[in-house]
Amino acid sequence: MGFDCEQIRLCKTTLLLNLLLQPNWLDYSKLSVFGKSLFQPEYRNLKKGFQEKLPERVIMNLFENQNETQQEQISLSVLIEELAKDRRSHSKEPIECNFYESVDDVPDPKELSPEQKNLMIFDDLLLQKQNKCEAYYVRERHSNCDCLYLSKNFFKLPRQTI
């Protein structure tokens, strides 16, 4: 039994949300996401939650309970705005977050601040030039950076570097 493209997308998205938002799964203070599918609701809501400086646990809670909010016809976007008004519950430094649709926007690893805990997400950039992404897998350690590369096709990746 195979998976269709939508099932694969949902699995990748669910895994990514868990990695980013579950307590103590990943440690990062600056998130950069590069991908051609940033229009998806999950990415839009993730971006909005971080821009509103909500803690990861609050954003995760929104995703976990989104079926209930949809039944009440409250969009996650509106809920995020409401939660952002109550800044008293935010004890941790907010995560700096940037989203880019072009691989051309991927900075050189040496441009990253080693004082920050950098996390780079490369989502479905398989059809783009890989040299900028590959540079992170070769030099990420020197920039205090971790990388995740999401792809539906493992075999077409440059496996010597990524």
Chimera marker file (.cmm) of the C-alpha trace (Angstrom):
<marker_set name="trace">
<marker id="1" x="0.000" y="0.000" z="0.000" r="1" g="1" b="0" radius="0.5"/>
<marker id="2" x="1.492" y="3.309" z="-1.084" r="1" g="1" b="0" radius="0.5"/>
<marker id="3" x="0.927" y="6.826" z="0.105" r="1" g="1" b="0" radius="0.5"/>
<marker id="4" x="-0.497" y="9.552" z="-2.087" r="1" g="1" b="0" radius="0.5"/>
<marker id="5" x="1.057" y="13.023" z="-2.231" r="1" g="1" b="0" radius="0.5"/>
<marker id="6" x="-1.434" y="14.539" z="0.217" r="1" g="1" b="0" radius="0.5"/>
<marker id="7" x="-0.763" y="11.849" z="2.833" r="1" g="1" b="0" radius="0.5"/>
<marker id="8" x="2.979" y="12.389" z="2.491" r="1" g="1" b="0" radius="0.5"/>
<marker id="9" x="2.520" y="16.159" z="2.827" r="1" g="1" b="0" radius="0.5"/>
<marker id="10" x="0.446" y="15.734" z="5.984" r="1" g="1" b="0" radius="0.5"/>
<marker id="11" x="3.018" y="13.361" z="7.510" r="1" g="1" b="0" radius="0.5"/>
<marker id="12" x="5.871" y="15.762" z="6.745" r="1" g="1" b="0" radius="0.5"/>
<marker id="13" x="3.900" y="18.727" z="8.071" r="1" g="1" b="0" radius="0.5"/>
<marker id="14" x="2.872" y="16.946" z="11.264" r="1" g="1" b="0" radius="0.5"/>
<marker id="15" x="6.429" y="15.831" z="11.937" r="1" g="1" b="0" radius="0.5"/>
<marker id="16" x="7.783" y="19.320" z="11.292" r="1" g="1" b="0" radius="0.5"/>
<marker id="17" x="5.209" y="20.971" z="13.586" r="1" g="1" b="0" radius="0.5"/>
<marker id="18" x="6.062" y="18.504" z="16.343" r="1" g="1" b="0" radius="0.5"/>
<marker id="19" x="9.793" y="19.099" z="15.936" r="1" g="1" b="0" radius="0.5"/>
<marker id="20" x="9.342" y="22.865" z="16.041" r="1" g="1" b="0" radius="0.5"/>
<marker id="21" x="6.699" y="23.170" z="18.746" r="1" g="1" b="0" radius="0.5"/>
<marker id="22" x="6.911" y="20.260" z="21.189" r="1" g="1" b="0" radius="0.5"/>
<marker id="23" x="8.765" y="21.259" z="24.373" r="1" g="1" b="0" radius="0.5"/>
<marker id="24" x="12.432" y="20.288" z="24.392" r="1" g="1" b="0" radius="0.5"/>
<marker id="25" x="12.415" y="18.570" z="20.993" r="1" g="1" b="0" radius="0.5"/>
<marker id="26" x="14.553" y="21.205" z="19.252" r="1" g="1" b="0" radius="0.5"/>
<marker id="27" x="16.426" y="24.113" z="20.803" r="1" g="1" b="0" radius="0.5"/>
<marker id="28" x="16.499" y="27.202" z="18.597" r="1" g="1" b="0" radius="0.5"/>
<marker id="29" x="16.101" y="30.963" z="18.892" r="1" g="1" b="0" radius="0.5"/>
<marker id="30" x="16.102" y="31.890" z="15.191" r="1" g="1" b="0" radius="0.5"/>
<marker id="31" x="14.069" y="29.981" z="12.616" r="1" g="1" b="0" radius="0.5"/>
<marker id="32" x="14.422" y="30.391" z="8.846" r="1" g="1" b="0" radius="0.5"/>
<marker id="33" x="12.093" y="28.462" z="6.559" r="1" g="1" b="0" radius="0.5"/>
<marker id="34" x="12.735" y="28.190" z="2.832" r="1" g="1" b="0" radius="0.5"/>
<marker id="35" x="10.173" y="26.624" z="0.533" r="1" g="1" b="0" radius="0.5"/>
<marker id="36" x="7.851" y="26.932" z="-2.405" r="1" g="1" b="0" radius="0.5"/>
<marker id="37" x="4.763" y="25.862" z="-0.411" r="1" g="1" b="0" radius="0.5"/>
<marker id="38" x="4.673" y="28.528" z="2.297" r="1" g="1" b="0" radius="0.5"/>
<marker id="39" x="1.132" y="29.426" z="1.224" r="1" g="1" b="0" radius="0.5"/>
<marker id="40" x="-0.163" y="26.333" z="3.041" r="1" g="1" b="0" radius="0.5"/>
<marker id="41" x="-2.333" y="27.116" z="6.090" r="1" g="1" b="0" radius="0.5"/>
<marker id="42" x="0.064" y="25.347" z="8.465" r="1" g="1" b="0" radius="0.5"/>
<marker id="43" x="2.943" y="27.582" z="7.436" r="1" g="1" b="0" radius="0.5"/>
<marker id="44" x="0.787" y="30.727" z="7.447" r="1" g="1" b="0" radius="0.5"/>
<marker id="45" x="-0.444" y="29.991" z="10.991" r="1" g="1" b="0" radius="0.5"/>
<marker id="46" x="3.015" y="29.010" z="12.212" r="1" g="1" b="0" radius="0.5"/>
<marker id="47" x="4.435" y="32.256" z="10.831" r="1" g="1" b="0" radius="0.5"/>
<marker id="48" x="1.633" y="34.326" z="12.359" r="1" g="1" b="0" radius="0.5"/>
<marker id="49" x="2.059" y="32.651" z="15.745" r="1" g="1" b="0" radius="0.5"/>
<marker id="50" x="5.788" y="33.388" z="15.822" r="1" g="1" b="0" radius="0.5"/>
<marker id="51" x="5.294" y="36.941" z="14.517" r="1" g="1" b="0" radius="0.5"/>
<marker id="52" x="2.821" y="37.539" z="17.346" r="1" g="1" b="0" radius="0.5"/>
<marker id="53" x="5.541" y="36.248" z="19.711" r="1" g="1" b="0" radius="0.5"/>
<marker id="54" x="3.445" y="33.376" z="21.022" r="1" g="1" b="0" radius="0.5"/>
<marker id="55" x="5.359" y="30.606" z="22.822" r="1" g="1" b="0" radius="0.5"/>
<marker id="56" x="5.775" y="27.325" z="20.985" r="1" g="1" b="0" radius="0.5"/>
<marker id="57" x="3.506" y="25.485" z="23.450" r="1" g="1" b="0" radius="0.5"/>
<marker id="58" x="0.639" y="27.916" z="22.716" r="1" g="1" b="0" radius="0.5"/>
<marker id="59" x="1.048" y="27.551" z="18.946" r="1" g="1" b="0" radius="0.5"/>
<marker id="60" x="1.175" y="23.756" z="19.292" r="1" g="1" b="0" radius="0.5"/>
<marker id="61" x="-1.977" y="23.815" z="21.397" r="1" g="1" b="0" radius="0.5"/>
<marker id="62" x="-3.727" y="25.760" z="18.625" r="1" g="1" b="0" radius="0.5"/>
<marker id="63" x="-2.759" y="23.168" z="16.023" r="1" g="1" b="0" radius="0.5"/>
<marker id="64" x="-3.784" y="20.276" z="18.284" r="1" g="1" b="0" radius="0.5"/>
<marker id="65" x="-7.217" y="21.824" z="18.875" r="1" g="1" b="0" radius="0.5"/>
<marker id="66" x="-7.852" y="23.248" z="15.419" r="1" g="1" b="0" radius="0.5"/>
<marker id="67" x="-10.725" y="20.821" z="14.743" r="1" g="1" b="0" radius="0.5"/>
<marker id="68" x="-12.613" y="22.297" z="17.702" r="1" g="1" b="0" radius="0.5"/>
<marker id="69" x="-11.981" y="25.864" z="16.565" r="1" g="1" b="0" radius="0.5"/>
<marker id="70" x="-13.101" y="24.997" z="13.043" r="1" g="1" b="0" radius="0.5"/>
<marker id="71" x="-16.349" y="23.554" z="14.423" r="1" g="1" b="0" radius="0.5"/>
<marker id="72" x="-16.896" y="26.833" z="16.262" r="1" g="1" b="0" radius="0.5"/>
<marker id="73" x="-15.980" y="28.632" z="13.012" r="1" g="1" b="0" radius="0.5"/>
<marker id="74" x="-13.069" y="30.472" z="14.575" r="1" g="1" b="0" radius="0.5"/>
<marker id="75" x="-10.033" y="30.620" z="12.326" r="1" g="1" b="0" radius="0.5"/>
<marker id="76" x="-6.619" y="29.895" z="13.808" r="1" g="1" b="0" radius="0.5"/>
<marker id="77" x="-5.467" y="33.259" z="12.511" r="1" g="1" b="0" radius="0.5"/>
<marker id="78" x="-8.119" y="35.117" z="14.563" r="1" g="1" b="0" radius="0.5"/>
<marker id="79" x="-7.372" y="32.977" z="17.608" r="1" g="1" b="0" radius="0.5"/>
<marker id="80" x="-3.656" y="33.756" z="17.311" r="1" g="1" b="0" radius="0.5"/>
<marker id="81" x="-4.431" y="37.489" z="17.273" r="1" g="1" b="0" radius="0.5"/>
<marker id="82" x="-6.577" y="37.133" z="20.399" r="1" g="1" b="0" radius="0.5"/>
<marker id="83" x="-3.922" y="35.147" z="22.243" r="1" g="1" b="0" radius="0.5"/>
<marker id="84" x="-1.255" y="37.669" z="21.260" r="1" g="1" b="0" radius="0.5"/>
<marker id="85" x="-3.164" y="40.409" z="23.106" r="1" g="1" b="0" radius="0.5"/>
<marker id="86" x="-2.493" y="38.605" z="26.397" r="1" g="1" b="0" radius="0.5"/>
<marker id="87" x="1.287" y="38.952" z="26.608" r="1" g="1" b="0" radius="0.5"/>
<marker id="88" x="1.378" y="38.040" z="30.339" r="1" g="1" b="0" radius="0.5"/>
<marker id="89" x="1.567" y="34.308" z="29.561" r="1" g="1" b="0" radius="0.5"/>
<marker id="90" x="4.753" y="34.705" z="27.538" r="1" g="1" b="0" radius="0.5"/>
<marker id="91" x="7.728" y="34.075" z="29.781" r="1" g="1" b="0" radius="0.5"/>
<marker id="92" x="10.313" y="32.920" z="27.249" r="1" g="1" b="0" radius="0.5"/>
<marker id="93" x="12.178" y="35.054" z="24.725" r="1" g="1" b="0" radius="0.5"/>
<marker id="94" x="10.244" y="34.971" z="21.448" r="1" g="1" b="0" radius="0.5"/>
<marker id="95" x="11.687" y="33.094" z="18.511" r="1" g="1" b="0" radius="0.5"/>
<marker id="96" x="12.861" y="35.204" z="15.598" r="1" g="1" b="0" radius="0.5"/>
<marker id="97" x="11.305" y="33.740" z="12.493" r="1" g="1" b="0" radius="0.5"/>
<marker id="98" x="11.676" y="34.366" z="8.753" r="1" g="1" b="0" radius="0.5"/>
<marker id="99" x="10.008" y="32.680" z="5.794" r="1" g="1" b="0" radius="0.5"/>
<marker id="100" x="11.391" y="32.760" z="2.248" r="1" g="1" b="0" radius="0.5"/>
<marker id="101" x="10.011" y="31.348" z="-1.004" r="1" g="1" b="0" radius="0.5"/>
<marker id="102" x="13.233" y="31.441" z="-2.995" r="1" g="1" b="0" radius="0.5"/>
<marker id="103" x="16.420" y="29.449" z="-2.577" r="1" g="1" b="0" radius="0.5"/>
<marker id="104" x="18.173" y="32.650" z="-3.642" r="1" g="1" b="0" radius="0.5"/>
<marker id="105" x="17.328" y="34.056" z="-0.196" r="1" g="1" b="0" radius="0.5"/>
<marker id="106" x="19.301" y="31.352" z="1.622" r="1" g="1" b="0" radius="0.5"/>
<marker id="107" x="22.172" y="33.239" z="3.278" r="1" g="1" b="0" radius="0.5"/>
<marker id="108" x="25.717" y="31.975" z="3.396" r="1" g="1" b="0" radius="0.5"/>
<marker id="109" x="26.246" y="30.073" z="6.685" r="1" g="1" b="0" radius="0.5"/>
<marker id="110" x="29.005" y="32.474" z="7.741" r="1" g="1" b="0" radius="0.5"/>
<marker id="111" x="26.413" y="35.309" z="7.746" r="1" g="1" b="0" radius="0.5"/>
<marker id="112" x="24.580" y="33.686" z="10.679" r="1" g="1" b="0" radius="0.5"/>
<marker id="113" x="25.273" y="34.823" z="14.207" r="1" g="1" b="0" radius="0.5"/>
<marker id="114" x="26.919" y="32.002" z="16.189" r="1" g="1" b="0" radius="0.5"/>
<marker id="115" x="25.443" y="33.552" z="19.365" r="1" g="1" b="0" radius="0.5"/>
<marker id="116" x="21.970" y="32.521" z="18.205" r="1" g="1" b="0" radius="0.5"/>
<marker id="117" x="20.680" y="28.975" z="17.963" r="1" g="1" b="0" radius="0.5"/>
<marker id="118" x="19.860" y="28.930" z="14.251" r="1" g="1" b="0" radius="0.5"/>
<marker id="119" x="17.477" y="26.436" z="12.685" r="1" g="1" b="0" radius="0.5"/>
<marker id="120" x="17.109" y="26.226" z="8.906" r="1" g="1" b="0" radius="0.5"/>
<marker id="121" x="14.204" y="24.384" z="7.285" r="1" g="1" b="0" radius="0.5"/>
<marker id="122" x="14.505" y="23.565" z="3.587" r="1" g="1" b="0" radius="0.5"/>
<marker id="123" x="11.110" y="22.351" z="2.349" r="1" g="1" b="0" radius="0.5"/>
<marker id="124" x="10.726" y="20.803" z="-1.113" r="1" g="1" b="0" radius="0.5"/>
<marker id="125" x="13.576" y="22.692" z="-2.750" r="1" g="1" b="0" radius="0.5"/>
<marker id="126" x="14.582" y="19.634" z="-4.762" r="1" g="1" b="0" radius="0.5"/>
<marker id="127" x="14.073" y="21.365" z="-8.121" r="1" g="1" b="0" radius="0.5"/>
<marker id="128" x="16.180" y="24.373" z="-7.060" r="1" g="1" b="0" radius="0.5"/>
<marker id="129" x="19.952" y="24.781" z="-7.079" r="1" g="1" b="0" radius="0.5"/>
<marker id="130" x="21.254" y="22.856" z="-4.084" r="1" g="1" b="0" radius="0.5"/>
<marker id="131" x="24.634" y="24.526" z="-3.540" r="1" g="1" b="0" radius="0.5"/>
<marker id="132" x="23.367" y="26.988" z="-0.892" r="1" g="1" b="0" radius="0.5"/>
<marker id="133" x="21.528" y="24.243" z="0.989" r="1" g="1" b="0" radius="0.5"/>
<marker id="134" x="24.512" y="21.924" z="0.739" r="1" g="1" b="0" radius="0.5"/>
<marker id="135" x="26.758" y="24.571" z="2.296" r="1" g="1" b="0" radius="0.5"/>
<marker id="136" x="24.769" y="24.265" z="5.535" r="1" g="1" b="0" radius="0.5"/>
<marker id="137" x="25.338" y="20.548" z="5.801" r="1" g="1" b="0" radius="0.5"/>
<marker id="138" x="29.061" y="21.048" z="5.338" r="1" g="1" b="0" radius="0.5"/>
<marker id="139" x="29.543" y="24.160" z="7.547" r="1" g="1" b="0" radius="0.5"/>
<marker id="140" x="26.477" y="24.399" z="9.821" r="1" g="1" b="0" radius="0.5"/>
<marker id="141" x="28.336" y="23.478" z="12.994" r="1" g="1" b="0" radius="0.5"/>
<marker id="142" x="30.520" y="26.596" z="12.758" r="1" g="1" b="0" radius="0.5"/>
<marker id="143" x="27.433" y="28.831" z="12.616" r="1" g="1" b="0" radius="0.5"/>
<marker id="144" x="25.597" y="27.257" z="15.575" r="1" g="1" b="0" radius="0.5"/>
<marker id="145" x="23.045" y="25.998" z="13.101" r="1" g="1" b="0" radius="0.5"/>
<marker id="146" x="20.889" y="22.911" z="12.661" r="1" g="1" b="0" radius="0.5"/>
<marker id="147" x="19.164" y="22.045" z="9.384" r="1" g="1" b="0" radius="0.5"/>
<marker id="148" x="16.166" y="20.039" z="8.307" r="1" g="1" b="0" radius="0.5"/>
<marker id="149" x="15.592" y="19.172" z="4.669" r="1" g="1" b="0" radius="0.5"/>
<marker id="150" x="12.076" y="18.018" z="3.806" r="1" g="1" b="0" radius="0.5"/>
<marker id="151" x="11.607" y="16.169" z="0.552" r="1" g="1" b="0" radius="0.5"/>
<marker id="152" x="9.293" y="13.586" z="-0.939" r="1" g="1" b="0" radius="0.5"/>
<marker id="153" x="12.146" y="12.035" z="-2.883" r="1" g="1" b="0" radius="0.5"/>
<marker id="154" x="15.219" y="10.902" z="-0.984" r="1" g="1" b="0" radius="0.5"/>
<marker id="155" x="16.991" y="9.374" z="-3.967" r="1" g="1" b="0" radius="0.5"/>
<marker id="156" x="17.289" y="12.594" z="-5.974" r="1" g="1" b="0" radius="0.5"/>
<marker id="157" x="18.999" y="14.486" z="-3.138" r="1" g="1" b="0" radius="0.5"/>
<marker id="158" x="22.758" y="15.063" z="-3.242" r="1" g="1" b="0" radius="0.5"/>
<marker id="159" x="23.325" y="12.473" z="-0.503" r="1" g="1" b="0" radius="0.5"/>
<marker id="160" x="27.060" y="13.125" z="-0.139" r="1" g="1" b="0" radius="0.5"/>
<marker id="161" x="26.259" y="16.502" z="1.427" r="1" g="1" b="0" radius="0.5"/>
<marker id="162" x="22.596" y="16.645" z="2.441" r="1" g="1" b="0" radius="0.5"/>
<link id1="1" id2="2" r="1" g="1" b="0" radius="0.2"/>
<link id1="2" id2="3" r="1" g="1" b="0" radius="0.2"/>
<link id1="3" id2="4" r="1" g="1" b="0" radius="0.2"/>
<link id1="4" id2="5" r="1" g="1" b="0" radius="0.2"/>
<link id1="5" id2="6" r="1" g="1" b="0" radius="0.2"/>
<link id1="6" id2="7" r="1" g="1" b="0" radius="0.2"/>
<link id1="7" id2="8" r="1" g="1" b="0" radius="0.2"/>
<link id1="8" id2="9" r="1" g="1" b="0" radius="0.2"/>
<link id1="9" id2="10" r="1" g="1" b="0" radius="0.2"/>
<link id1="10" id2="11" r="1" g="1" b="0" radius="0.2"/>
<link id1="11" id2="12" r="1" g="1" b="0" radius="0.2"/>
<link id1="12" id2="13" r="1" g="1" b="0" radius="0.2"/>
<link id1="13" id2="14" r="1" g="1" b="0" radius="0.2"/>
<link id1="14" id2="15" r="1" g="1" b="0" radius="0.2"/>
<link id1="15" id2="16" r="1" g="1" b="0" radius="0.2"/>
<link id1="16" id2="17" r="1" g="1" b="0" radius="0.2"/>
<link id1="17" id2="18" r="1" g="1" b="0" radius="0.2"/>
<link id1="18" id2="19" r="1" g="1" b="0" radius="0.2"/>
<link id1="19" id2="20" r="1" g="1" b="0" radius="0.2"/>
<link id1="20" id2="21" r="1" g="1" b="0" radius="0.2"/>
<link id1="21" id2="22" r="1" g="1" b="0" radius="0.2"/>
<link id1="22" id2="23" r="1" g="1" b="0" radius="0.2"/>
<link id1="23" id2="24" r="1" g="1" b="0" radius="0.2"/>
<link id1="24" id2="25" r="1" g="1" b="0" radius="0.2"/>
<link id1="25" id2="26" r="1" g="1" b="0" radius="0.2"/>
<link id1="26" id2="27" r="1" g="1" b="0" radius="0.2"/>
<link id1="27" id2="28" r="1" g="1" b="0" radius="0.2"/>
<link id1="28" id2="29" r="1" g="1" b="0" radius="0.2"/>
<link id1="29" id2="30" r="1" g="1" b="0" radius="0.2"/>
<link id1="30" id2="31" r="1" g="1" b="0" radius="0.2"/>
<link id1="31" id2="32" r="1" g="1" b="0" radius="0.2"/>
<link id1="32" id2="33" r="1" g="1" b="0" radius="0.2"/>
<link id1="33" id2="34" r="1" g="1" b="0" radius="0.2"/>
<link id1="34" id2="35" r="1" g="1" b="0" radius="0.2"/>
<link id1="35" id2="36" r="1" g="1" b="0" radius="0.2"/>
<link id1="36" id2="37" r="1" g="1" b="0" radius="0.2"/>
<link id1="37" id2="38" r="1" g="1" b="0" radius="0.2"/>
<link id1="38" id2="39" r="1" g="1" b="0" radius="0.2"/>
<link id1="39" id2="40" r="1" g="1" b="0" radius="0.2"/>
<link id1="40" id2="41" r="1" g="1" b="0" radius="0.2"/>
<link id1="41" id2="42" r="1" g="1" b="0" radius="0.2"/>
<link id1="42" id2="43" r="1" g="1" b="0" radius="0.2"/>
<link id1="43" id2="44" r="1" g="1" b="0" radius="0.2"/>
<link id1="44" id2="45" r="1" g="1" b="0" radius="0.2"/>
<link id1="45" id2="46" r="1" g="1" b="0" radius="0.2"/>
<link id1="46" id2="47" r="1" g="1" b="0" radius="0.2"/>
<link id1="47" id2="48" r="1" g="1" b="0" radius="0.2"/>
<link id1="48" id2="49" r="1" g="1" b="0" radius="0.2"/>
<link id1="49" id2="50" r="1" g="1" b="0" radius="0.2"/>
<link id1="50" id2="51" r="1" g="1" b="0" radius="0.2"/>
<link id1="51" id2="52" r="1" g="1" b="0" radius="0.2"/>
<link id1="52" id2="53" r="1" g="1" b="0" radius="0.2"/>
<link id1="53" id2="54" r="1" g="1" b="0" radius="0.2"/>
<link id1="54" id2="55" r="1" g="1" b="0" radius="0.2"/>
<link id1="55" id2="56" r="1" g="1" b="0" radius="0.2"/>
<link id1="56" id2="57" r="1" g="1" b="0" radius="0.2"/>
<link id1="57" id2="58" r="1" g="1" b="0" radius="0.2"/>
<link id1="58" id2="59" r="1" g="1" b="0" radius="0.2"/>
<link id1="59" id2="60" r="1" g="1" b="0" radius="0.2"/>
<link id1="60" id2="61" r="1" g="1" b="0" radius="0.2"/>
<link id1="61" id2="62" r="1" g="1" b="0" radius="0.2"/>
<link id1="62" id2="63" r="1" g="1" b="0" radius="0.2"/>
<link id1="63" id2="64" r="1" g="1" b="0" radius="0.2"/>
<link id1="64" id2="65" r="1" g="1" b="0" radius="0.2"/>
<link id1="65" id2="66" r="1" g="1" b="0" radius="0.2"/>
<link id1="66" id2="67" r="1" g="1" b="0" radius="0.2"/>
<link id1="67" id2="68" r="1" g="1" b="0" radius="0.2"/>
<link id1="68" id2="69" r="1" g="1" b="0" radius="0.2"/>
<link id1="69" id2="70" r="1" g="1" b="0" radius="0.2"/>
<link id1="70" id2="71" r="1" g="1" b="0" radius="0.2"/>
<link id1="71" id2="72" r="1" g="1" b="0" radius="0.2"/>
<link id1="72" id2="73" r="1" g="1" b="0" radius="0.2"/>
<link id1="73" id2="74" r="1" g="1" b="0" radius="0.2"/>
<link id1="74" id2="75" r="1" g="1" b="0" radius="0.2"/>
<link id1="75" id2="76" r="1" g="1" b="0" radius="0.2"/>
<link id1="76" id2="77" r="1" g="1" b="0" radius="0.2"/>
<link id1="77" id2="78" r="1" g="1" b="0" radius="0.2"/>
<link id1="78" id2="79" r="1" g="1" b="0" radius="0.2"/>
<link id1="79" id2="80" r="1" g="1" b="0" radius="0.2"/>
<link id1="80" id2="81" r="1" g="1" b="0" radius="0.2"/>
<link id1="81" id2="82" r="1" g="1" b="0" radius="0.2"/>
<link id1="82" id2="83" r="1" g="1" b="0" radius="0.2"/>
<link id1="83" id2="84" r="1" g="1" b="0" radius="0.2"/>
<link id1="84" id2="85" r="1" g="1" b="0" radius="0.2"/>
<link id1="85" id2="86" r="1" g="1" b="0" radius="0.2"/>
<link id1="86" id2="87" r="1" g="1" b="0" radius="0.2"/>
<link id1="87" id2="88" r="1" g="1" b="0" radius="0.2"/>
<link id1="88" id2="89" r="1" g="1" b="0" radius="0.2"/>
<link id1="89" id2="90" r="1" g="1" b="0" radius="0.2"/>
<link id1="90" id2="91" r="1" g="1" b="0" radius="0.2"/>
<link id1="91" id2="92" r="1" g="1" b="0" radius="0.2"/>
<link id1="92" id2="93" r="1" g="1" b="0" radius="0.2"/>
<link id1="93" id2="94" r="1" g="1" b="0" radius="0.2"/>
<link id1="94" id2="95" r="1" g="1" b="0" radius="0.2"/>
<link id1="95" id2="96" r="1" g="1" b="0" radius="0.2"/>
<link id1="96" id2="97" r="1" g="1" b="0" radius="0.2"/>
<link id1="97" id2="98" r="1" g="1" b="0" radius="0.2"/>
<link id1="98" id2="99" r="1" g="1" b="0" radius="0.2"/>
<link id1="99" id2="100" r="1" g="1" b="0" radius="0.2"/>
<link id1="100" id2="101" r="1" g="1" b="0" radius="0.2"/>
<link id1="101" id2="102" r="1" g="1" b="0" radius="0.2"/>
<link id1="102" id2="103" r="1" g="1" b="0" radius="0.2"/>
<link id1="103" id2="104" r="1" g="1" b="0" radius="0.2"/>
<link id1="104" id2="105" r="1" g="1" b="0" radius="0.2"/>
<link id1="105" id2="106" r="1" g="1" b="0" radius="0.2"/>
<link id1="106" id2="107" r="1" g="1" b="0" radius="0.2"/>
<link id1="107" id2="108" r="1" g="1" b="0" radius="0.2"/>
<link id1="108" id2="109" r="1" g="1" b="0" radius="0.2"/>
<link id1="109" id2="110" r="1" g="1" b="0" radius="0.2"/>
<link id1="110" id2="111" r="1" g="1" b="0" radius="0.2"/>
<link id1="111" id2="112" r="1" g="1" b="0" radius="0.2"/>
<link id1="112" id2="113" r="1" g="1" b="0" radius="0.2"/>
<link id1="113" id2="114" r="1" g="1" b="0" radius="0.2"/>
<link id1="114" id2="115" r="1" g="1" b="0" radius="0.2"/>
<link id1="115" id2="116" r="1" g="1" b="0" radius="0.2"/>
<link id1="116" id2="117" r="1" g="1" b="0" radius="0.2"/>
<link id1="117" id2="118" r="1" g="1" b="0" radius="0.2"/>
<link id1="118" id2="119" r="1" g="1" b="0" radius="0.2"/>
<link id1="119" id2="120" r="1" g="1" b="0" radius="0.2"/>
<link id1="120" id2="121" r="1" g="1" b="0" radius="0.2"/>
<link id1="121" id2="122" r="1" g="1" b="0" radius="0.2"/>
<link id1="122" id2="123" r="1" g="1" b="0" radius="0.2"/>
<link id1="123" id2="124" r="1" g="1" b="0" radius="0.2"/>
<link id1="124" id2="125" r="1" g="1" b="0" radius="0.2"/>
<link id1="125" id2="126" r="1" g="1" b="0" radius="0.2"/>
<link id1="126" id2="127" r="1" g="1" b="0" radius="0.2"/>
<link id1="127" id2="128" r="1" g="1" b="0" radius="0.2"/>
<link id1="128" id2="129" r="1" g="1" b="0" radius="0.2"/>
<link id1="129" id2="130" r="1" g="1" b="0" radius="0.2"/>
<link id1="130" id2="131" r="1" g="1" b="0" radius="0.2"/>
<link id1="131" id2="132" r="1" g="1" b="0" radius="0.2"/>
<link id1="132" id2="133" r="1" g="1" b="0" radius="0.2"/>
<link id1="133" id2="134" r="1" g="1" b="0" radius="0.2"/>
<link id1="134" id2="135" r="1" g="1" b="0" radius="0.2"/>
<link id1="135" id2="136" r="1" g="1" b="0" radius="0.2"/>
<link id1="136" id2="137" r="1" g="1" b="0" radius="0.2"/>
<link id1="137" id2="138" r="1" g="1" b="0" radius="0.2"/>
<link id1="138" id2="139" r="1" g="1" b="0" radius="0.2"/>
<link id1="139" id2="140" r="1" g="1" b="0" radius="0.2"/>
<link id1="140" id2="141" r="1" g="1" b="0" radius="0.2"/>
<link id1="141" id2="142" r="1" g="1" b="0" radius="0.2"/>
<link id1="142" id2="143" r="1" g="1" b="0" radius="0.2"/>
<link id1="143" id2="144" r="1" g="1" b="0" radius="0.2"/>
<link id1="144" id2="145" r="1" g="1" b="0" radius="0.2"/>
<link id1="145" id2="146" r="1" g="1" b="0" radius="0.2"/>
<link id1="146" id2="147" r="1" g="1" b="0" radius="0.2"/>
<link id1="147" id2="148" r="1" g="1" b="0" radius="0.2"/>
<link id1="148" id2="149" r="1" g="1" b="0" radius="0.2"/>
<link id1="149" id2="150" r="1" g="1" b="0" radius="0.2"/>
<link id1="150" id2="151" r="1" g="1" b="0" radius="0.2"/>
<link id1="151" id2="152" r="1" g="1" b="0" radius="0.2"/>
<link id1="152" id2="153" r="1" g="1" b="0" radius="0.2"/>
<link id1="153" id2="154" r="1" g="1" b="0" radius="0.2"/>
<link id1="154" id2="155" r="1" g="1" b="0" radius="0.2"/>
<link id1="155" id2="156" r="1" g="1" b="0" radius="0.2"/>
<link id1="156" id2="157" r="1" g="1" b="0" radius="0.2"/>
<link id1="157" id2="158" r="1" g="1" b="0" radius="0.2"/>
<link id1="158" id2="159" r="1" g="1" b="0" radius="0.2"/>
<link id1="159" id2="160" r="1" g="1" b="0" radius="0.2"/>
<link id1="160" id2="161" r="1" g="1" b="0" radius="0.2"/>
<link id1="161" id2="162" r="1" g="1" b="0" radius="0.2"/>
</marker_set>
